[in-house]
Amino acid sequence: MLSGKGFKIATVFGLPIRIDPTWLIVLALLSWTLAMGYLPSRLEGLDTGVYWILGFTAALLLFVSVLLHELGHAIVATRNKIPVRGITLFMFGGVSELSDEPTSPGAEARVTLAGWLISAALAVVFYAIYLAIPRESTRALVASALFQYLALVNALLFVFNGIPGFPLDGGRLLRALI
């Protein structure tokens, strides 16, 4: 798989976190898309530099969400005595690099659900924050747009990962249930 590719940026709970070079391409493209398309359509009249800062911030926070999803998988895998080599963020998201497959359907279901449900929880939390922000100032509108975006993409990650095709979470869960 991706083990050892990329460069290490941190260690979290004893797990090395790596960034594959393809991640940088997606970070740049996503930042550009947000800065030049999504954000100006949601927040009119801001300086171009502000759109770029917000676009970059939103893109980074999306990858933090992906990292939290993968940490959910990795932590539960470790608790189920499945060795984890680390987590790598790359072009298509992230991957928890398990040294072995889960030894039982129950372990596979627990590992799968841990990450998948984190995406759902993040969507709910970001949406609740979005709803709680009073839209009385430009700063509040900016924060509102950012949290709305994060809620939406985490909800989409939850739905997409629920597709019952391997290696998505839905496919792994289906395999565990069968």
C-alpha positions in Angstrom: 0.0 0.0 0.0 1.4 3.5 0.9 3.6 2.5 3.8 6.6 4.6 4.1 5.7 6.9 1.2 5.7 10.6 1.8 7.1 12.6 4.7 6.3 12.4 8.3 4.6 15.5 9.8 3.7 14.3 13.3 3.1 11.4 15.6 -0.3 11.1 17.2 -1.0 8.4 19.9 2.3 6.7 18.8 1.2 6.6 15.2 3.3 8.3 12.5 1.3 10.6 10.3 2.6 11.0 6.8 1.8 13.3 3.9 2.2 11.8 0.4 3.3 14.3 -2.2 0.0 13.9 -4.1 -1.7 15.4 -1.1 0.0 18.7 -1.9 -1.5 18.8 -5.4 -5.0 18.2 -4.0 -4.4 20.8 -1.3 -3.5 23.4 -3.9 -6.4 22.5 -6.2 -8.9 22.4 -3.4 -7.7 25.8 -2.0 -8.0 27.3 -5.5 -11.5 25.9 -6.1 -12.7 27.2 -2.8 -11.0 30.6 -3.2 -12.1 31.2 -6.7 -15.5 29.5 -6.8 -17.3 28.4 -3.6 -16.3 31.2 -1.2 -16.9 34.1 -3.5 -20.4 32.7 -4.3 -21.2 32.4 -0.6 -19.4 35.6 0.6 -19.5 38.5 -1.9 -17.3 41.5 -1.8 -14.2 40.2 0.1 -10.6 40.8 -1.0 -9.1 38.0 -3.2 -6.4 37.4 -0.5 -9.2 36.8 2.1 -10.7 34.2 -0.2 -7.4 32.5 -0.6 -6.7 32.4 3.1 -10.2 31.0 3.8 -9.9 28.5 0.9 -6.6 27.2 2.2 -7.9 27.1 5.8 -11.0 25.2 4.7 -8.9 22.7 2.6 -6.6 22.1 5.6 -9.6 21.6 7.9 -11.1 19.1 5.5 -7.8 17.1 5.7 -7.9 17.4 9.5 -11.4 15.8 9.3 -10.0 13.0 7.1 -7.1 12.5 9.6 -9.6 12.3 12.5 -11.6 9.7 10.5 -8.4 7.7 10.0 -7.4 8.1 13.6 -10.7 6.6 14.6 -9.9 3.5 12.5 -6.4 3.3 13.8 -7.1 3.7 17.5 -9.8 1.1 17.5 -7.6 -1.3 15.4 -4.9 -0.9 18.0 -7.4 -1.6 20.8 -8.4 -4.8 18.9 -4.7 -5.8 18.8 -4.3 -5.1 15.1 -0.9 -3.4 14.6 -1.0 -0.1 12.8 2.1 1.2 10.9 0.7 4.7 10.6 -1.6 7.0 8.7 -0.9 8.5 5.3 -2.9 11.4 3.8 -2.8 11.3 0.0 -4.6 12.4 -3.2 -7.8 10.4 -2.5 -8.0 11.1 1.3 -6.3 9.0 3.9 -5.5 5.5 4.8 -4.8 3.8 8.1 -2.0 1.3 7.4 -3.0 -1.8 9.3 -0.3 -4.5 9.5 -2.9 -7.3 9.4 -6.5 -7.7 8.5 -8.9 -7.8 11.5 -9.1 -11.3 12.9 -12.9 -11.4 13.4 -16.0 -9.9 11.8 -16.6 -8.1 15.1 -13.2 -6.5 15.1 -13.6 -5.4 11.5 -17.0 -3.9 12.2 -15.6 -2.0 15.2 -12.6 -0.7 13.3 -14.8 0.3 10.3 -17.5 2.0 12.4 -15.0 4.0 14.4 -13.8 6.0 11.5 -17.0 6.1 9.6 -19.0 7.5 12.6 -16.4 10.1 13.2 -17.3 11.6 9.8 -20.9 11.7 10.8 -20.2 13.2 14.2 -18.0 15.9 12.6 -20.8 16.7 10.2 -23.3 17.1 13.0 -20.9 19.2 15.2 -19.9 21.5 12.3 -23.6 21.9 11.3 -24.5 22.7 14.9 -21.8 25.4 15.0 -23.0 26.7 11.7 -26.5 27.1 13.0 -25.4 28.7 16.3 -23.4 31.5 14.6 -25.3 34.8 14.6 -24.9 36.3 11.1 -24.6 39.9 12.2 -21.1 40.7 11.0 -18.7 39.9 8.1 -16.6 37.8 10.5 -19.7 35.8 11.5 -20.7 35.3 7.9 -17.1 34.0 7.1 -17.2 31.6 10.0 -20.7 30.5 9.0 -19.6 29.7 5.4 -16.6 27.8 6.7 -18.6 25.6 9.1 -21.3 25.1 6.6 -18.7 23.8 4.1 -17.1 21.5 6.7 -20.5 20.1 7.7 -21.3 19.4 4.1 -18.1 17.7 3.1 -18.1 15.6 6.3 -21.6 14.5 5.5 -20.6 13.7 1.9 -17.6 11.7 3.2 -19.9 9.8 5.5 -22.3 9.0 2.6 -19.6 8.2 0.1 -17.7 5.9 2.6 -21.0 4.1 3.3 -21.2 2.8 -0.3 -21.0 -1.0 0.1 -17.9 -1.4 -2.1 -14.5 -2.6 -0.9 -12.3 -0.9 0.4 -14.8 1.8 1.5 -16.2 1.6 5.0 -19.5 0.4 3.7 -17.8 -2.5 1.9 -15.8 -3.4 4.9 -18.9 -3.3 7.1 -20.8 -5.5 4.6 -17.9 -8.0 4.6 -18.0 -8.1 8.4 -21.8 -8.6 8.4 -21.6 -11.4 5.8 
